[in-house]
Amino acid sequence: MFRNNVGNRISLPERRPRRYLQEERTIHGRREEHGSDDAQWLASLVTQCGSECKLCDGKLLHFLLTEQSFDVVPAFANRLLRMYSLFGSVRDACCLFESMDPKDAHSWRYMIKAHGFDLEGSLQVFQQMMMEGFVPSEPTLMGILSACTGVCGLVHAMRLHACIIVSEFFLDVGVGNALISMYYKSESLGSAVGYFAAMMSHNAVTFNTVIAVLVRDSRNEEALALFQRMFLHAVCPTSVTFISILSSCAAITRLNIGKQMHAVCVYNEFLSDIALGNTLLNMYGKCDSLSDAERLFWTMPSREVVTWNCMMTSYVQHKRHEDALQLFQHMESVGTLPNNASFTNVLSACTNKTSLPDVKRLHVRVVGDRSHTDVVLGTAFVNMYSRCGSLELANKVFRNMCSSDVILWNAMIEAHVKAGRNMEAIELFSEMQATGLIPSNVTFIVLLDAFGTLEEAKYIHAVISRHSLNEDRTVGTGLLNLYSKCCSLEDVYNVFDNIRQRDTVSWNALIAAISRHSSIKDAFCSYQMMLYEGIMPNCISFINLCDACKINNASKEALWIHALILACGLEKDFYVRKSIIAMYGKVGNLEQAQGVFGEFHDHDEITSNAMITTFSLSGKSIEAMSIFRQMQIEGILPGRFTLIDLICGFVGAEMLPEGRRLHATIYNGIHEDDLTVINTLLNMYGKTGMLEEARKLFQRANKQDSYTWSVMLGAYAQCDEGKDAILIFRRMLIEAILPDRVTYVSMVSVCASQTLLVDGKQLHVSILENAFNSDVNLMNALINMYGKCGSIEEASKVFNGMQTSNIVSWNALISVYALHGKGKEALQLYHKMSKDNVVPDSVTFSTVLSACSHSGLLKEGLECFISTGKSCTFKPTSEHVTCVVDLLCRAGLLEEGEKVMKTLLMQPTSVSWTILSAFCKMHSDKDRGEQFARNALDMEPENSSLYVLLSNVIAFTTCSEKLLEIKKLES
């Protein structure tokens, strides 16, 4: 019965509503009619309040019964307590519970249930129950275990577990299931699996819970094995079982098992469960069986928004973006309202600039004013606008957001980095820190791509260390790649040593860095250390080692790497096979490359392209074309890079017919409008002198970029059509095509070769107007152009006005002085190089010696030559010796020239013999001149100019017999 304590009463407003009076009269009338309390009728009233979710009515009923002192049995009080527990009304439940006398096991159970997930309150009631001598029932234990979640709850649950072991509930399946579920929710997955193994009996709930535990722990193979054990225990799987098993199949892409599960679900009529249907859709999408996913989707009896989202996700994953957009429209047309996941999917399908108008309409029509309040949607729009190339709209969405999180900031920083606006990305990072948000490891992974110099790398490294992320594996690997890009191998090693729990990706990054900046031996040492730490290599590891062999031209090590790949069974991977072929091609072992290519019959574009590239780089265009024809026979569509490599191999007039045939293939194929392919074809026609063919192709192209114009200009220059090249350049400007650096270099070279000084000066003005004056290579080309056009003063002005210069710049101006017989000025510039700490190279000395030779500066030239012997950068070459021979001969020192040549050259060249012969003729030394000419002729018997030289030398002797002999030899 209730104890009518005033302090524990249910309070209602002082002014009682009309409904209260009606209920009071009804209860009073019912009591007078039956002469006693109608417990059954009252119980039905309480049950009705609980089932219809009418807490106020239940409290009103409780108040009336208390006020009118009804004699209520404990069973009815428990009904009231159960009602309060259903509504989670702990305060009212406590008031009622304290007034109950007596209490039974049900009362305690409902009181524990009323506390819900309030662990402390539930445990307090449970301890009080135990102290009063009540033995907990199965539902009571299950209720208290359901409240034990998280780390704190896990400690109490383990104590309960110990009590259960020594109690009669140890063998109870329901309590066991509750324990497993508790461990699962507390993320103590090992304990859940362990208790399952100790249980004496199991039911479907037991298996379902443990299978879910295994799937969550990515132990998918064990989950599948446990599913098979269900049948050994004669436990029938439920739809919940299949949801977990299908999730496992999706995670490890087991399509065959997934299809078998689908068949079982159909047989057991489980597909009415829409959650199961959604899981099946997800499985087919993850297992790359889009046709099965589509078939299932359109035959499902009912669909909810999650179903549509699953199908759209599959379309997006398989790059069928148009289908995803159409499905979204169809979903709206049938009346299914999209949610945030729907919008995210449809935005993921918008991947290029052509999608931008549609997405703008979607932004306005569907999202309305929600995009500035929903962070997830805002992030999706930022990513989408970034992919569509509209950074301004992405920034507008970002700035209009009412709230933001780290993920949104990361998306915005990544958008700027991908757009090449690195400084703005760094400023965004500083702004993010100013807001108080703590950057995540993803923030730094994205931001690292914005840095390119060693000084910047050191700065961001310090920031990462301040946030204690320098030991993070992913951040450390990104930092390692940055230092590798900055060519600082020492910092690469330091970063790698600080990474904790290094994985294959970390080791691969280290091997790649060593491959680029150190020896093949060091790369192999890192590979061995990787194995020593128990990290197994993958395909990327061997691809990096192959690159190391290519960079270091290591033919012996290439064989070792190939053997290691075979030992690891990775030779069937297409990308590994491509790397092996490219490696053998680079080290000159074409036989091995062909062997690897011919070993497998399942060729694809990747391996075929690798073989074509190898042949093309080795000058074997016929063999490359043979591979291309085989690709066509096997039905393999050639990619743009395959065609580009082929075209690049067609150099020279003898290969032009093959180039034309390939052009015809492209013209009838899928790459006829590919601008890169068109540019490569233009380059081929230009280099082979087929200007008319190049002009036709240029005019037929649907679009041109600045590089297309540059190639066309180069073709005119190649054919000595300088005036036409100038006209083409002017037409390019009229059509508002901005010339780039390559275009300007081509045009300056045209002006240099055709000595077009006026046009060259106009180009110089255009270069300055377009702010290309900081380009060193372009300035060097201008120096050369002014020199060849005879404007030494302008060449000197360009050189003196350069912001930065390199050795080529100095050599260009020295060459200008040499060309115009300004030997003293060339020597002065050479000495200025030394004062400015610019180290001369081989070309510098050749140019200076030539200048001295043409200016008659014998002493200065010999001093320059002697200084080359003292240079630590290089040793004198045959070209330098030939220049000295020319210098001595011009001074009339023929014997000294001959001695220098025979002393310093182990094998005299035909050029040196020719120089000696020419000067012998000049100084009327006919006998030696004839001998020297014959020596040159013996070395190059097919050189017609040498026959002319020999004829001219002998002509001075007026010996007709010798002249006839030469004519016979020439014929």
Secondary structure, 3 states (H helix, E strand, C coil): CECCCHHHCCCCCCCCCHHHHHHHHHHHHHHHHHCCCCHHHHHHHHHHHHHCCCHHHHHHHHHHHHHCCCCCCHHHHHHHHHHHHHHCCHHHHHHHHHHECCCCHHHHHHHHHHCCCCHHHHHHHHHHHHHCCCCCCHHHHHHHHHHCCHHHHHHHHHHHHHHHHCCHHHHCHHHHHHHHHHHHHCCCHHHHHHHHHHCCCCCHHHHHHHHHHHHHCCCHHHHHHHHHHHHHCCCCCCHHHHHHHHHHHHHCCCHHHHHHHHHHHHHCCCCCCHHHHHHHHHHHHHCCCHHHHHHHHHHCCCCCHHHHHHHHHHHHHCCCHHHHHHHHHHHHHCCCCCCHHHHHHHHHCCCCHHHHHHHHHHHHHHHCCCCCCCHHHHHHHHHHHHHCCCHHHHHHHHHHCCCCCHHHHHHHHHHHHHCCCHHHHHHHHHHHHHCCCCCCHHHHHHHHHHCCCHHHHHHHHHHHHHCCCCCCHHHHHHHHHHHHHCCCHHHHHHHHHHCCCCCHHHHHHHHHHHHHHCCHHHHHHHHHHHHHCCCCCCHHHHHHHHHHHHHHCCHHHHHHHHHHHHHHCCCCCHHHHHHHHHHHHHCCCHHHHHHHHHHCCCCCHHHHHHHHHHHHHCCCHHHHHHHHHHHHHCCCCCCHHHHHHHHHHCCCHHHHHHHHHHHHHHHCCCCCCCHHHHHHHHHHHHHCCCHHHHHHHHHHCCCCCHHHHHHHHHHHHHCCCHHHHHHHHHHHHHCCCCCCHHHHHHHHHHHHHCCCHHHHHHHHHHHHHCCCCCCHHHHHHHHHHHHHCCCHHHHHHHHHCCCCCCHHHHHHHHHHHHHCCCHHHHHHHHHHHHHCCCCCCHHHHHHHHHHHHHHCCHHHHHHHHHHHHHCCCCCCCHHHHHHHHHHHHHCCCHHHHHHHHHHHCCCCCHHHHHHHHHHHHHCCCHHHHHHHHHHHHHHCCCCHHHHHHHHHHHHCCCCHHHHHHHHHHHC
